[in-house]
Every structure is written in structure tokens, then in C-alpha cells.
Amino acid sequence: MIEIFVKDSQGVRQIEHIRENCWVNISAPSREELEKITTDFQIPMDFATDALDPDERARIETENGATLIMLRVPERNPKDTNIPFITLPVGIILKDDIIITVCAYNNLVKDKFIRTIKTKDFSPANRNKIIVSILQRTALLYLNYLKEINRKTSEIEEQLHESMRNEELIKLLSLEKSLIYFTTSLRSNEIMMEKLQRSNILNICSENEDLLEDAIIDNKQAIETANIYSNILSGMMDAFASIISNNLNIVMKFLTSITIILMLPTLVASIYGMNIKLPFQDSPHAFAITMGVSLVLTVIGVLIFLKRNWF
């Protein structure tokens, strides 16, 4: 799908045909759409197809007068509920006065970044500011998702205090996988942004340099936050694995104690159920005596277990 956006006196709006100073957003493109865009703008096919590879790293490339900025963006996982958050590559291609964004998922760029443009006082003609704003917005997205991961971790932690199941630990493991994706992508973005800052490929003005510095700082903060949450999760998983095992041991100890106590009257009843001559078998109070012996043994057993704190 190809969408074309411009910003004028009417605000950000979608148009039908490409014109100068516009934003071309390509989502989940077909092969024909990729060939059309690359042919019309004379950009390398690799610039467009690399953004469709889910494992593509963040980087900057220039070729034939076109510049590719590959960025990894956080997103809720639409396919695998076992890993709630993943990161996806977004390609930003600069050619002449046109900005082209390419992503393998529908509406990712539009939902995450077009809304940002509407709240900022700039147009696609000021593409450097757009790119820096996208970088800053991406870092803030990471921080927002990290807060959500932290909230989910707290909810699971409350469930784990009384749990004897592995389900909660599996949930923590899935969150830890998301944090690993975040950390890897954030470091890749950091290298890309620092290279962009050092090389000044885009000839960024002093105002946008400050915004780029803010984006790098936010990205570093997201990296530190992800590392902290990852360490907390690892320690929490180890601690609660021990707690779950301990809870299970407590339950098993209690059930074993009850089994032993119930075994005492059963033993007495088994002995007096034998088809041999037994004490008190001719007494009219044989049943009462048998029950009394069973009760005394049970009480003694309970007192011993209580004294040793085995219940």
C-alpha cells in the first residue's frame, strides 16, 4: 500500500499523486509497488527491500544520490502472544525533496509518526526535522513500552507470591525476551544516531542538532532502563522459581503429615481386624477401647508434629 502525505495550510492530508516536498509511506508493499517506487525515484531496490527483513539492523547508507536510514521501532507483537513486544525495521529513504518510508507492517509508520507531524510546526519540506523527530519519537516509544512491561511485571509478581504454577514464570520469560529485543535494537539505533551526528550526512542545522542530541539521550535512557528491567526480571525469575518450589514443599510436607496422622488409627483398626485372638476381643467394651487407643495415638502424633512444626 502506497500513501502520499503533504502538509499545507489545511494541515497534514493525504493526496493521490506524488509532488515535491511530500511524504511517501509504503506499508506491506507488493513487488510491483516496490519496483514502481524504485524506478520512479531511481533508488536502489535494496533500500526498499531491506526494510521488509524483520532482522535488519539499524544503519545509514548512501547510494546514487539516495540516503537510507534504517531504524528499529518497538511494536506490540501482532502474531505471537508469547512475546508481547517486538521491534520492527523501518526504512527512511531520502531522495531529492521526497521522503519515503518503508515498513513490512500496515499502518505502523502512519500510526506512530504521522500523528507526531500533526502536533509539530513543520512540513515535509523540512525533512531533517522530520527525521530527528522520528528518532526522538522512537526513543519515547521504547520508554513507554518499557513502562508497560514494568507494570505487567508488577502484576505478575503479585500473582507469584501465592502461586505454585509455572504459568507466571513463563509470562516473565516472555517479557524478558521482549527486553532482549529492545536492548539489541536500542543499541543498534544508538550506533546509527551517533554516526548520523558525527558524519552530519543530512547537514542538520544547529536547532535540529539539539533535537538529535535529545533523541540520543532518550535512547541511552531507554537502554539503561531496559537493562535495569532485564536484570530485575532475571533476579525475580530465580527468586520466584525458588518460592514456587518452596510452596510446593510446604504443601507436600502438610499432606505427608496428614497421611502419617491418619495412618495411626488405620494401623490400630488393621491390627484388630485380624482373624486371630486379640486382647479385649471378648470384652463388651472392645470397640470403645480400640477407638480410645486410636484417638490417643492420633493426639500424641499431632502433638509431636506441632512441637516439631511439621504442620
C-alpha positions in Angstrom: 0.0 0.0 0.0 1.3 3.4 -1.0 0.1 6.6 0.8 1.3 10.1 0.0 1.1 12.9 2.6 1.7 16.7 2.4 1.4 19.4 5.0 0.0 22.8 4.0 -2.4 25.3 5.3 -5.0 22.6 5.7 -2.7 20.5 7.9 -1.4 17.0 7.2 -3.5 15.5 4.5 -3.3 12.6 2.0 -3.1 13.2 -1.7 -3.3 11.0 -4.8 -0.2 11.9 -6.7 3.4 12.5 -5.8 4.6 16.1 -5.8 7.6 17.9 -4.4 8.1 18.1 -0.6 5.8 15.1 0.0 6.0 12.1 2.3 5.5 8.7 0.6 4.6 5.9 3.1 4.9 2.3 1.8 3.3 -0.3 4.0 3.4 -4.1 3.3 4.2 -3.4 -0.3 3.8 -5.8 -3.2 6.7 -6.5 -5.6 5.0 -4.3 -8.2 4.8 -1.3 -5.8 8.4 -1.6 -4.8 9.5 -1.8 -8.5 7.4 1.3 -9.3 8.8 3.4 -6.5 12.4 2.4 -7.1 12.1 3.0 -10.8 10.3 6.4 -10.5 12.8 7.8 -7.9 15.9 5.9 -9.2 16.7 4.4 -5.8 18.4 1.0 -5.2 16.0 -1.9 -4.8 17.9 -3.0 -1.7 16.9 0.3 0.1 13.3 -0.7 -0.2 13.5 -4.5 0.3 15.9 -4.3 3.3 13.2 -2.7 5.4 11.0 -5.8 4.8 13.5 -8.0 6.6 12.5 -8.4 10.2 16.1 -9.0 11.3 17.6 -5.9 9.5 19.8 -3.8 11.8 19.7 0.0 12.1 22.2 1.7 9.9 22.8 4.6 7.4 23.7 4.1 3.7 24.1 6.4 0.7 24.0 5.3 -2.9 23.1 7.0 -6.2 22.2 10.2 -4.5 19.8 8.5 -2.1 20.2 8.1 1.6 18.8 5.2 3.6 18.3 5.5 7.4 17.3 2.1 8.8 15.6 2.3 12.2 14.2 -0.3 14.5 10.8 0.6 16.1 9.1 -1.1 19.0 5.6 -2.5 18.5 3.2 -4.9 20.1 3.6 -8.3 18.6 0.6 -8.9 16.3 1.4 -12.6 15.7 2.9 -14.3 18.8 1.2 -13.7 22.1 4.1 -15.4 23.9 6.3 -12.4 23.2 4.2 -9.3 23.8 6.6 -6.7 22.3 9.0 -6.9 19.4 11.0 -4.5 17.3 10.5 -3.9 13.5 12.7 -2.2 10.9 11.5 1.0 9.3 13.4 2.3 6.3 13.6 6.1 5.7 14.8 6.9 2.2 15.7 10.4 1.2 15.8 11.3 -2.5 15.8 14.8 -3.8 13.0 16.6 -1.9 11.0 13.4 -1.2 10.8 11.3 2.0 9.9 7.7 1.5 9.2 5.4 4.5 9.0 1.6 4.0 7.7 -0.9 6.5 6.5 -4.5 6.3 3.5 -3.9 8.5 0.4 -1.9 7.7 -0.1 1.5 9.4 2.9 1.2 11.6 4.6 4.4 10.4 1.3 6.2 9.9 0.1 5.4 13.4 3.4 6.1 15.1 4.7 9.1 13.3 2.1 10.9 11.2 0.3 11.9 14.5 3.6 13.4 15.6 3.8 15.6 12.5 0.4 17.0 13.1 1.5 18.3 16.5 4.7 19.9 15.3 5.1 23.1 13.4 7.0 21.8 10.3 6.3 20.4 6.9 7.8 17.6 4.8 9.9 20.3 3.2 11.9 20.4 6.4 12.8 16.8 6.2 15.8 16.9 8.6 13.4 18.0 11.4 11.0 15.2 10.5 13.8 12.6 10.7 15.1 13.9 14.0 11.6 13.9 15.4 11.1 10.3 14.2 14.2 9.3 16.1 13.1 11.1 19.2 9.6 9.7 18.9 11.1 6.2 18.6 13.1 6.6 21.8 10.0 7.8 23.6 8.0 4.8 22.3 10.6 2.5 23.8 10.3 4.2 27.1 6.5 4.0 27.0 6.6 0.3 26.2 9.2 -0.3 28.9 6.9 1.3 31.5 4.1 -1.1 30.3 6.5 -4.0 30.7 7.3 -2.8 34.2 3.6 -2.6 35.0 3.0 -6.1 33.7 5.9 -7.4 35.7 4.4 -5.9 38.9 1.1 -7.6 38.2 2.7 -11.0 37.6 4.8 -10.5 40.8 1.6 -10.2 42.9 0.3 -13.4 41.4 3.6 -15.2 42.1 3.5 -14.8 45.8 0.9 -17.5 46.3 1.5 -19.4 43.1 2.7 -23.0 42.7 2.4 -23.0 38.9 4.9 -22.3 36.1 2.5 -20.1 34.2 3.6 -16.8 35.8 7.3 -17.7 35.3 6.6 -18.3 31.6 4.9 -14.8 31.4 8.0 -13.3 33.0 10.2 -15.2 30.5 8.2 -13.7 27.6 8.7 -10.2 29.0 12.4 -10.9 29.3 12.5 -11.9 25.7 10.9 -8.6 24.7 13.5 -6.7 26.8 16.3 -8.5 25.0 14.8 -7.4 21.6 14.5 -3.9 23.0 18.1 -3.8 24.2 19.5 -5.1 21.0 17.5 -2.7 18.8 18.2 0.3 21.0 22.0 -0.3 20.8 21.7 -0.6 17.1 19.7 2.7 16.9 22.3 4.3 19.2 25.1 3.5 16.8 23.1 4.7 13.8 22.2 8.0 15.5 25.8 8.7 16.7 27.0 8.1 13.2 24.4 10.5 11.9 25.5 13.0 14.4 29.3 12.6 13.7 29.0 12.5 9.9 26.3 15.1 9.5 25.2 13.4 6.3 22.0 15.4 6.3 23.6 18.8 7.0 21.5 19.2 10.1 21.2 22.7 11.4 22.1 23.7 15.0 18.4 23.6 16.1 17.9 20.1 14.8 21.3 19.1 16.2 19.9 19.9 19.7 16.9 17.7 18.9 19.1 14.9 17.7 21.2 15.2 20.9 17.9 14.9 22.9 17.0 11.8 20.9 20.3 10.2 21.6 19.9 11.0 25.3 16.4 9.5 25.3 17.7 6.4 23.5 20.5 6.0 26.1 17.9 6.3 28.9 15.8 3.6 27.2 18.9 1.3 27.0 19.6 1.8 30.7 16.0 1.3 31.6 15.8 -1.9 29.6 19.0 -3.2 31.2 17.7 -2.5 34.7 14.3 -4.1 34.0 16.1 -7.1 32.4 18.3 -7.6 35.5 15.3 -7.2 37.8 13.4 -9.8 35.8 16.2 -12.3 35.8 16.6 -12.0 39.6 12.9 -12.1 40.1 12.6 -15.3 38.0 15.3 -17.0 40.0 13.8 -15.9 43.3 10.2 -16.9 42.4 11.3 -20.2 41.0 12.7 -20.9 44.5 9.4 -19.6 46.1 7.3 -21.9 43.9 9.5 -24.9 44.8 9.3 -23.9 48.5 5.5 -23.5 48.3 5.2 -26.9 46.8 7.5 -28.4 49.5 5.2 -26.8 52.2 2.1 -28.4 50.7 3.8 -31.8 50.3 5.0 -31.6 54.0 1.5 -30.8 55.2 0.0 -33.6 53.1 2.6 -36.1 54.3 2.0 -35.1 57.9 -1.8 -35.6 57.5 -1.1 -39.0 55.9 1.0 -40.1 58.8 -1.6 -39.0 61.4 -4.4 -40.8 59.5 -2.2 -43.9 59.3 -2.2 -44.4 63.1 -5.9 -45.2 63.6 -5.7 -47.2 60.4 -2.9 -49.2 61.9 -4.9 -49.9 65.0 -8.0 -50.9 63.0 -6.0 -53.1 60.8 -4.5 -55.0 63.7 -7.8 -55.5 65.4 -9.3 -56.6 62.1 -7.1 -59.7 62.0 -8.8 -63.1 62.3 -6.7 -64.2 65.3 -7.2 -64.0 69.1 -6.6 -60.4 70.2 -6.7 -58.6 73.6 -10.0 -57.3 74.7 -11.8 -59.1 71.9 -14.2 -60.8 74.3 -14.8 -57.5 76.3 -18.1 -55.7 75.7 -16.1 -52.5 75.5 -13.7 -53.8 72.8 -14.9 -51.2 70.3 -14.6 -48.3 72.7 -11.1 -49.5 73.8 -10.0 -49.7 70.2 -11.3 -46.3 69.4 -9.7 -44.9 72.5 -6.3 -46.3 71.6 -6.7 -44.9 68.1 -7.6 -41.5 69.5 -4.7 -41.4 72.0 -2.2 -42.3 69.3 -3.6 -39.7 67.0 -3.4 -37.0 69.6 0.1 -38.0 70.5 1.1 -37.9 66.9 -0.5 -34.4 66.4 1.3 -33.0 69.5 4.6 -34.4 68.2 4.1 -32.8 64.8 3.1 -29.5 66.3 6.1 -29.4 68.6 8.4 -30.0 65.7 6.5 -27.6 63.5 5.8 -30.2 60.8 2.4 -28.9 60.0 
